[in-house]
Amino acid sequence: MDTRFAISSYPDATVITKKLDDLIRLPIYSIGRDAMAVYEQSYFDQRCPRSKAMIKEAKQYIPGGVQHNLAFNHPFPLVMTKAEGAYLQDLDGNQYFDFLQAGGPTVLGSNPPFVREKVIELLQDGGPSTGLFHEYEYKLAKKVCESVPSVEMLRMFNSGSEACMAAVRVARLATGKKNIIKMGGAYHGWSDQLAYGIRLPGTKGLQAHGVPSYLFKHTQEFFPNHLDALERTLRRNKLRGGTAAVFIEPIGPESGTRPLDLQFNKEVETLCRSYDALLVFDEVVTGFRIGMSGAQGYFGVSPDLTVFGKVIAGGYPGAGGLGGKSDAMKYLSAGIQSGVKIHKALVGGTMAATPISCVAGYYTLEEIDRTDACRKAGRMGDRLTLGLQKLIEAYQLPFVAFNQGSICHLETVGTMHFSINWKKPWTIARVINETARRKKEMEYMGSAYMAEGLVTLAGSRLYTSAAYDEMMIDQALEAFERVFSHVTCIKD
């Protein structure tokens, strides 16, 4: 097993959680309103007029003006026209450090030339999709199986959401059980059943608008780092038909925004074995970012099923996959099989495993492996986080910065740290009110970062890639300092 990992030092989840608990009890610190007005006028209005005009026009044809939530930005989304390495460029020619990294998959940086050349070679010889088998389907599956010890077989899908849906169906067929348990606050795509307890632990189905409550009949949630709560649910399910699977993001919900204790995954694995439930690792973000063997390699865990996302196709379309042990993956077999007949999971995806996605995915993983990109990106994450922590101390701000390798967090208002406990002070009404206020401040902070040339995920999460070097990180920190210099306590 490859033991080169992006994480040089795992954060103490207890210490981080305590800091986040303190953060959400304090007054809100955010970008000053006068400074925000200056950014809106001097940057967005004066330097981004073409983006502003295009988004205004796009709103006539696209709900909200953008096709993906990640693209939203206050006061209007910017139109990106170029992505290369660690940089993005917008329609008006402005350049940015890319810490969004398409939501996390571009460990090599955006649009790496080596991978792009292989895709172009493919397109010169054949189409991007034929509906038939292509040699790189085999090559990509073999590469993934050789890299991740628990993955004996791989089936490609169009997205991580589709792969999670398939994992639910496979788990139910493999175990003969119905109940699915997930960690509250985790995001496993937007399918009906897994939208339970999304974003904030304890919300159950409250944030799954458009999903009838009866669809959550066989889905439950437990709080992060609460092993006893998980075991209680497993024990209760044993009397109600058992548990098919436990879903988990291995570094914590929302890509580690709520960090998990170092041994928590091993403890969850032990419980799954005790209660004959499959363990499903959602490695959409951590797979091939924490290391070639994934977060499961780092934590020493052997899940039954592993969900992969955008990196599996190198950031190109057709970006999802489900891997796992043969005993479970046989329920995804295609075609006519000889031997014992089994019920196969109902799955589809005409555009899954296209030649273009498999070629891009294979050469992306080869290049990550060859260049030790995970560790390089992780070192850049360490440098960025340490620099942010020094700035927070220098400006005497209550912010919290921590990282799991190249997955970095800059919590300024702690929006994602709230949870709904039906018996304690953080009740639903208070949480909804607080998170709404703080979400707006996240948007303002993200907007200020953007005006200083920093593209982040919601102003609170940052991904580094192997395309960064120390000088770039230091330049980015100078931009963060310019924003921090305008932060003040926001009065109610």
C-alpha positions as CSV (number, residue, x, y, z in Angstrom):
1,M,0.0,0.0,0.0
2,D,1.2,3.5,-0.9
3,T,2.0,5.3,2.4
4,R,2.7,8.8,1.0
5,F,0.1,11.0,2.5
6,A,-0.8,14.7,2.3
7,I,-1.4,14.9,6.1
8,S,1.8,15.7,7.9
9,S,0.1,16.1,11.3
10,Y,-3.5,15.2,12.0
11,P,-5.4,18.0,13.7
12,D,-6.7,17.4,17.3
13,A,-10.4,17.3,16.7
14,T,-11.2,18.0,20.3
15,V,-9.1,21.2,20.3
16,I,-10.6,22.4,17.0
17,T,-14.1,21.6,18.1
18,K,-13.6,23.6,21.3
19,K,-12.4,26.6,19.2
20,L,-15.4,26.3,16.9
21,D,-17.8,26.0,19.9
22,D,-16.3,29.3,21.2
23,L,-16.5,30.9,17.8
24,I,-20.3,30.5,17.4
25,R,-20.9,31.9,20.9
26,L,-18.9,35.1,20.2
27,P,-20.2,38.2,18.3
28,I,-19.8,38.0,14.6
29,Y,-16.6,39.4,13.0
30,S,-16.7,40.0,9.3
31,I,-15.7,42.4,6.6
32,G,-16.6,46.0,7.6
33,R,-19.6,47.5,5.7
34,D,-17.6,50.5,4.4
35,A,-14.9,48.2,3.1
36,M,-17.5,46.0,1.5
37,A,-19.0,48.9,-0.3
38,V,-15.6,49.9,-1.6
39,Y,-15.0,46.4,-2.9
40,E,-18.4,46.4,-4.6
41,Q,-17.8,49.7,-6.3
42,S,-14.1,49.7,-7.1
43,Y,-13.6,46.0,-7.9
44,F,-16.8,44.4,-9.0
45,D,-18.5,47.3,-10.8
46,Q,-15.3,48.9,-12.3
47,R,-13.1,45.8,-13.0
48,C,-15.7,43.1,-13.7
49,P,-18.3,44.8,-16.0
50,R,-18.4,42.0,-18.6
51,S,-19.1,39.4,-15.9
52,K,-21.8,41.6,-14.4
53,A,-23.5,42.1,-17.8
54,M,-23.4,38.4,-18.7
55,I,-24.8,37.3,-15.4
56,K,-27.6,39.8,-15.7
57,E,-28.5,38.3,-19.1
58,A,-28.0,34.7,-17.9
59,K,-30.7,35.2,-15.2
60,Q,-33.2,35.3,-18.0
61,Y,-32.4,31.7,-19.0
62,I,-30.8,30.1,-15.9
63,P,-32.5,30.0,-12.5
64,G,-30.4,32.4,-10.3
65,G,-28.0,33.0,-13.2
66,V,-25.6,30.0,-12.5
67,Q,-25.8,26.2,-13.0
68,H,-24.1,25.3,-9.7
69,N,-24.2,26.6,-6.2
70,L,-20.4,26.8,-6.1
71,A,-20.5,29.5,-8.8
72,F,-22.5,32.0,-6.7
73,N,-20.6,35.0,-5.4
74,H,-21.7,38.3,-3.9
75,P,-22.6,40.8,-5.4
76,F,-22.8,38.7,-8.6
77,P,-21.0,35.6,-9.9
78,L,-17.9,36.1,-12.0
79,V,-17.5,34.4,-15.4
80,M,-14.4,32.3,-15.6
81,T,-12.8,31.8,-19.0
82,K,-9.4,30.3,-18.2
83,A,-8.1,27.7,-15.7
84,E,-4.4,26.8,-15.6
85,G,-2.4,25.4,-12.7
86,A,-3.1,27.4,-9.6
87,Y,-4.8,30.3,-11.4
88,L,-8.2,31.3,-12.8
89,Q,-8.9,34.2,-15.2
90,D,-12.3,35.8,-15.6
91,L,-14.1,37.3,-18.6
92,D,-12.6,40.8,-17.8
93,G,-9.0,39.5,-17.7
94,N,-8.7,39.5,-13.9
95,Q,-6.5,36.7,-12.4
96,Y,-7.1,34.8,-9.2
97,F,-5.5,32.2,-7.0
98,D,-7.7,29.1,-7.3
99,F,-8.5,27.6,-3.9
100,L,-11.8,26.2,-5.0
101,Q,-10.2,23.6,-7.3
102,A,-13.5,22.7,-8.8
103,G,-14.7,21.6,-5.4
104,G,-11.5,19.6,-4.6
105,P,-10.6,17.1,-7.4
106,T,-7.8,18.9,-9.2
107,V,-4.9,17.7,-7.1
108,L,-2.5,18.5,-10.0
109,G,-4.0,21.9,-10.5
110,S,-6.4,23.0,-13.2
111,N,-6.1,21.6,-16.7
112,P,-2.6,20.0,-16.5
113,P,-1.0,19.9,-19.9
114,F,0.1,16.2,-19.7
115,V,-3.5,15.1,-19.1
116,R,-4.9,17.5,-21.7
117,E,-2.5,16.2,-24.4
118,K,-3.7,12.6,-23.7
119,V,-7.4,13.8,-24.1
120,I,-6.6,15.5,-27.4
121,E,-4.9,12.4,-28.7
122,L,-8.0,10.4,-27.9
123,L,-10.2,12.9,-29.7
124,Q,-8.1,12.8,-32.8
125,D,-8.6,9.0,-33.0
126,G,-12.1,8.5,-31.7
127,G,-15.2,10.1,-30.3
128,P,-15.6,11.2,-26.7
129,S,-18.3,8.5,-26.3
130,T,-19.4,5.4,-28.2
131,G,-21.6,3.5,-25.8
132,L,-19.2,0.5,-26.1
133,F,-16.2,-0.7,-24.2
134,H,-12.9,1.2,-24.4
135,E,-9.5,0.0,-23.3
136,Y,-9.1,2.8,-20.8
137,E,-12.1,1.6,-18.8
138,Y,-9.9,-1.4,-18.0
139,K,-6.8,0.7,-17.4
140,L,-8.5,3.1,-15.1
141,A,-10.3,0.4,-13.1
142,K,-7.0,-1.5,-12.7
143,K,-5.1,1.7,-11.6
144,V,-7.8,2.4,-8.9
145,C,-7.8,-1.2,-7.7
146,E,-4.0,-1.3,-7.5
147,S,-3.9,2.0,-5.5
148,V,-6.7,1.5,-3.0
149,P,-6.4,-1.9,-1.1
150,S,-10.1,-2.3,-0.3
151,V,-11.2,-1.7,-3.9
152,E,-11.2,-5.0,-5.8
153,M,-13.6,-3.8,-8.5
154,L,-14.7,-0.4,-9.8
155,R,-17.9,0.7,-11.6
156,M,-18.0,4.2,-13.1
157,F,-20.9,6.7,-12.8
158,N,-21.6,10.2,-13.9
159,S,-21.1,11.8,-10.5
160,G,-20.5,11.2,-6.8
161,S,-24.2,11.6,-6.2
162,E,-24.9,8.7,-8.6
163,A,-22.2,6.6,-7.0
164,C,-23.7,7.2,-3.5
165,M,-27.1,6.2,-4.9
166,A,-25.6,3.0,-6.3
167,A,-23.9,2.3,-2.9
168,V,-27.3,2.3,-1.2
169,R,-28.8,-0.2,-3.6
170,V,-25.7,-2.4,-3.5
171,A,-25.7,-2.4,0.3
172,R,-29.3,-3.4,0.5
173,L,-28.9,-6.2,-2.0
174,A,-25.6,-7.5,-0.3
175,T,-27.1,-7.5,3.2
176,G,-30.8,-8.1,2.6
177,K,-31.4,-5.1,5.0
178,K,-33.0,-1.7,4.4
179,N,-31.8,0.9,6.9
180,I,-29.0,3.4,6.0
181,I,-27.2,5.4,8.7
182,K,-25.2,8.5,7.8
183,M,-23.4,11.1,9.9
184,G,-25.4,14.2,10.5
185,G,-24.1,17.2,8.5
186,A,-22.5,15.1,5.8
187,Y,-23.1,15.5,2.1
188,H,-23.4,12.4,0.1
189,G,-25.0,13.9,-3.0
190,W,-28.5,15.2,-3.5
191,S,-30.5,12.0,-3.9
192,D,-33.7,11.7,-1.9
193,Q,-32.7,9.3,0.9
194,L,-29.2,10.7,1.5
195,A,-30.5,14.3,1.8
196,Y,-31.4,13.4,5.4
197,G,-29.5,15.3,8.1
198,I,-27.7,17.3,5.4
199,R,-25.4,20.3,6.2
200,L,-26.3,20.5,9.9
201,P,-26.5,17.5,12.3
202,G,-29.9,17.0,13.8
203,T,-31.9,18.6,10.9
204,K,-33.3,15.3,9.8
205,G,-35.3,16.1,6.7
206,L,-35.8,19.8,7.4
207,Q,-33.3,21.0,4.8
208,A,-34.3,18.5,2.1
209,H,-36.9,20.7,0.5
210,G,-38.9,19.0,-2.2
211,V,-38.4,15.5,-0.7
212,P,-41.4,13.9,0.9
213,S,-40.7,12.8,4.5
214,Y,-41.8,9.2,3.9
215,L,-38.7,8.7,1.8
216,F,-36.6,9.0,4.9
217,K,-38.3,6.0,6.5
218,H,-35.1,3.9,6.3
219,T,-32.5,6.6,6.8
220,Q,-31.1,7.8,10.1
221,E,-28.3,10.1,11.2
222,F,-25.9,10.2,14.2
223,F,-23.7,13.1,15.4
224,P,-20.0,13.4,14.5
225,N,-17.7,11.8,16.9
226,H,-20.6,10.3,18.9
227,L,-19.8,6.6,18.7
228,D,-22.4,5.8,21.4
229,A,-25.2,7.4,19.3
230,L,-24.2,5.3,16.3
231,E,-24.2,2.1,18.3
232,R,-27.6,2.9,19.8
233,T,-29.0,3.3,16.3
234,L,-27.4,0.1,15.1
235,R,-28.8,-1.7,18.1
236,R,-32.3,-0.3,17.5
237,N,-32.1,-1.2,13.8
238,K,-31.3,-4.8,14.8
239,L,-34.8,-5.1,16.0
240,R,-36.2,-3.4,12.9
241,G,-34.7,-5.3,10.1
242,G,-31.0,-4.5,10.6
243,T,-28.7,-1.9,9.0
244,A,-27.5,-2.2,5.4
245,A,-24.8,0.4,5.5
246,V,-23.1,3.2,7.5
247,F,-22.0,6.1,5.3
248,I,-19.2,8.3,6.4
249,E,-16.9,11.1,5.2
250,P,-13.7,9.9,6.7
251,I,-12.3,13.2,7.7
252,G,-15.7,14.5,8.9
253,P,-18.8,16.1,7.5
254,E,-18.5,18.7,4.7
255,S,-15.0,17.6,3.9
256,G,-13.7,17.8,7.4
257,T,-15.4,21.0,8.4
258,R,-16.3,19.1,11.5
259,P,-13.1,17.1,12.1
260,L,-13.3,13.6,13.4
261,D,-11.1,12.0,16.1
262,L,-8.1,10.2,14.7
263,Q,-9.4,6.7,15.8
264,F,-13.1,7.3,15.0
265,N,-13.1,5.6,11.6
266,K,-11.5,2.5,13.0
267,E,-14.2,2.4,15.8
268,V,-17.0,2.8,13.2
269,E,-15.5,0.0,11.2
270,T,-15.5,-2.3,14.3
271,L,-19.2,-1.4,15.0
272,C,-20.1,-2.2,11.4
273,R,-18.5,-5.6,11.6
274,S,-20.3,-6.3,14.9
275,Y,-23.7,-5.4,13.4
276,D,-23.1,-6.9,9.9
277,A,-23.5,-3.6,8.2
278,L,-21.5,-2.5,5.2
279,L,-19.1,0.4,5.8
280,V,-19.2,3.0,3.0
281,F,-16.4,5.6,2.7
282,D,-17.4,8.7,0.7
283,E,-14.0,9.6,-0.7
284,V,-15.3,12.1,-3.3
285,V,-12.9,14.7,-1.9
286,T,-10.3,12.6,0.0
287,G,-9.7,10.0,-2.6
288,F,-6.4,10.6,-4.3
289,R,-6.1,13.9,-2.4
290,I,-5.1,12.5,1.0
291,G,-3.0,9.9,-0.7
292,M,-3.1,7.3,-3.5
293,S,-4.6,4.8,-1.1
294,G,-7.2,7.4,0.0
295,A,-8.2,8.5,3.5
296,Q,-8.8,4.8,4.3
297,G,-5.2,4.1,3.7
298,Y,-4.2,6.9,6.1
299,F,-6.7,5.7,8.8
300,G,-6.0,2.0,8.3
301,V,-9.6,1.2,7.5
302,S,-11.0,-1.3,5.0
303,P,-14.5,-0.2,3.9
304,D,-16.7,-2.4,2.0
305,L,-17.6,0.2,-0.6
306,T,-15.8,3.4,-1.6
307,V,-17.4,6.4,-3.4
308,F,-15.2,8.4,-5.8
309,G,-16.0,11.7,-7.4
310,K,-14.6,14.2,-9.8
311,V,-10.9,13.1,-9.6
312,I,-11.8,9.7,-11.0
313,A,-12.2,11.4,-14.4
314,G,-9.4,14.0,-13.8
315,G,-12.0,16.8,-13.5
316,Y,-13.5,15.9,-16.9
317,P,-17.2,14.9,-17.3
318,G,-18.3,11.4,-16.2
319,A,-16.9,12.1,-12.8
320,G,-18.0,9.4,-10.4
321,G,-17.3,5.9,-9.4
322,L,-18.1,3.2,-6.9
323,G,-15.4,0.7,-5.8
324,G,-15.4,-2.1,-3.3
325,K,-14.9,-5.7,-2.4
326,S,-16.0,-8.3,-4.9
327,D,-18.7,-9.8,-2.7
328,A,-20.5,-6.5,-2.8
329,M,-19.6,-5.3,-6.3
330,K,-21.0,-8.4,-7.9
331,Y,-24.4,-6.7,-7.5
332,L,-23.3,-4.2,-10.1
333,S,-22.2,-6.7,-12.7
334,A,-23.3,-5.9,-16.2
335,G,-24.3,-8.3,-19.0
336,I,-25.2,-12.0,-18.8
337,Q,-23.4,-13.8,-16.0
338,S,-22.9,-17.5,-15.7
339,G,-23.2,-19.4,-12.4
340,V,-25.4,-18.4,-9.4
341,K,-28.1,-15.9,-10.3
342,I,-28.4,-12.8,-8.2
343,H,-30.5,-9.7,-8.3
344,K,-28.5,-6.8,-9.7
345,A,-28.8,-3.2,-8.6
346,L,-30.8,-1.0,-10.8
347,V,-28.3,1.5,-12.0
348,G,-27.7,3.4,-15.3
349,G,-25.6,6.0,-16.9
350,T,-25.1,6.0,-20.7
351,M,-22.4,8.7,-20.4
352,A,-20.5,7.0,-17.5
353,A,-17.1,5.6,-18.3
354,T,-16.8,7.4,-21.6
355,P,-13.4,7.2,-23.3
356,I,-12.7,10.8,-22.5
357,S,-13.4,10.4,-18.8
358,C,-11.4,7.2,-18.5
359,V,-8.4,8.5,-20.4
360,A,-8.4,11.7,-18.3
361,G,-8.9,9.8,-15.1
362,Y,-6.2,7.2,-15.8
363,Y,-3.5,9.7,-16.7
364,T,-4.5,12.0,-13.9
365,L,-4.0,9.2,-11.3
366,E,-0.7,8.2,-13.0
367,E,0.6,11.7,-12.8
368,I,-0.5,12.2,-9.2
369,D,1.3,9.0,-8.4
370,R,4.4,9.7,-10.4
371,T,4.9,13.3,-9.1
372,D,3.9,12.6,-5.4
373,A,1.3,15.4,-5.9
374,C,-0.7,14.5,-2.8
375,R,2.2,15.3,-0.4
376,K,3.2,18.4,-2.3
377,A,-0.3,19.7,-2.2
378,G,-0.4,18.8,1.5
379,R,2.7,20.8,2.3
380,M,1.2,23.8,0.5
381,G,-1.9,23.3,2.7
382,D,0.3,23.3,5.8
383,R,2.0,26.5,4.8
384,L,-1.3,28.2,4.0
385,T,-2.9,27.2,7.3
386,L,0.1,28.2,9.4
387,G,0.1,31.6,7.7
388,L,-3.6,32.1,8.3
389,Q,-3.2,31.2,11.9
390,K,-0.4,33.8,12.3
391,L,-2.6,36.4,10.7
392,I,-5.6,35.5,12.9
393,E,-3.3,36.0,15.9
394,A,-1.8,39.2,14.7
395,Y,-5.2,40.8,14.0
396,Q,-6.7,39.3,17.2
397,L,-9.6,37.7,15.4
398,P,-11.7,34.8,16.7
399,F,-11.3,32.9,13.4
400,V,-10.3,29.2,13.3
401,A,-7.9,27.8,10.7
402,F,-7.0,24.2,10.4
403,N,-6.3,21.6,7.7
404,Q,-6.2,18.0,6.8
405,G,-3.4,18.1,4.3
406,S,-4.4,20.0,1.3
407,I,-8.0,20.4,2.6
408,C,-7.9,23.7,4.5
409,H,-10.5,25.4,6.6
410,L,-10.9,29.1,7.5
411,E,-13.9,29.4,9.8
412,T,-14.8,33.0,10.3
413,V,-18.4,32.6,11.6
414,G,-18.8,28.9,12.1
415,T,-22.0,28.5,10.0
416,M,-21.5,24.8,9.5
417,H,-20.6,24.1,13.1
418,F,-24.2,24.5,14.4
419,S,-26.4,21.5,15.1
420,I,-30.0,21.0,16.2
421,N,-30.3,19.3,19.5
422,W,-34.0,19.0,20.3
423,K,-33.4,19.0,24.1
424,K,-30.7,21.7,24.4
425,P,-30.3,25.5,23.7
426,W,-29.5,25.2,20.0
427,T,-33.1,24.6,19.0
428,I,-34.3,24.7,15.4
429,A,-35.6,28.3,15.5
430,R,-32.3,29.6,16.9
431,V,-30.2,27.6,14.6
432,I,-32.1,28.7,11.5
433,N,-31.8,32.3,12.6
434,E,-28.1,32.1,13.4
435,T,-27.1,30.2,10.3
436,A,-29.0,32.6,8.0
437,R,-27.1,35.6,9.5
438,R,-23.8,33.9,9.4
439,K,-24.2,32.5,5.8
440,K,-24.6,36.1,4.7
441,E,-21.4,37.0,6.4
442,M,-19.7,34.1,4.7
443,E,-20.8,35.5,1.4
444,Y,-19.4,38.9,2.2
445,M,-16.1,37.5,3.3
446,G,-15.9,35.3,0.2
447,S,-16.6,38.4,-1.9
448,A,-13.8,40.3,-0.2
449,Y,-11.4,37.4,-0.9
450,M,-12.5,37.4,-4.5
451,A,-11.8,41.1,-4.9
452,E,-8.3,40.5,-3.5
453,G,-7.7,37.7,-6.1
454,L,-8.7,34.7,-4.0
455,V,-11.3,32.1,-5.1
456,T,-12.5,30.0,-2.2
457,L,-15.3,27.6,-1.5
458,A,-18.0,29.7,0.3
459,G,-15.3,31.8,1.9
460,S,-14.5,29.1,4.4
461,R,-12.8,26.1,2.6
462,L,-9.7,26.1,0.5
463,Y,-8.0,23.4,-1.5
464,T,-4.3,23.6,-2.4
465,S,-2.9,21.7,-5.3
466,A,0.5,20.5,-6.5
467,A,0.5,23.5,-8.9
468,Y,1.2,25.9,-5.9
469,D,4.7,26.8,-4.7
470,E,5.8,28.6,-1.5
471,M,6.0,32.0,-3.2
472,M,2.4,31.7,-4.5
473,I,1.1,30.7,-1.0
474,D,2.9,33.7,0.5
475,Q,1.4,36.0,-2.1
476,A,-2.0,34.6,-1.3
477,L,-1.4,35.2,2.4
478,E,-0.7,38.9,1.7
479,A,-4.1,39.1,0.0
480,F,-5.8,37.4,3.0
481,E,-4.1,40.0,5.2
482,R,-5.5,42.8,3.2
483,V,-9.0,41.4,3.8
484,F,-8.3,40.8,7.5
485,S,-7.3,44.4,7.9
486,H,-10.9,45.4,7.1
487,V,-12.6,42.9,9.5
488,T,-14.6,44.3,12.4
489,C,-17.2,43.3,14.9
490,I,-20.6,43.4,13.2
491,K,-23.3,44.9,15.4
492,D,-26.8,43.4,15.5
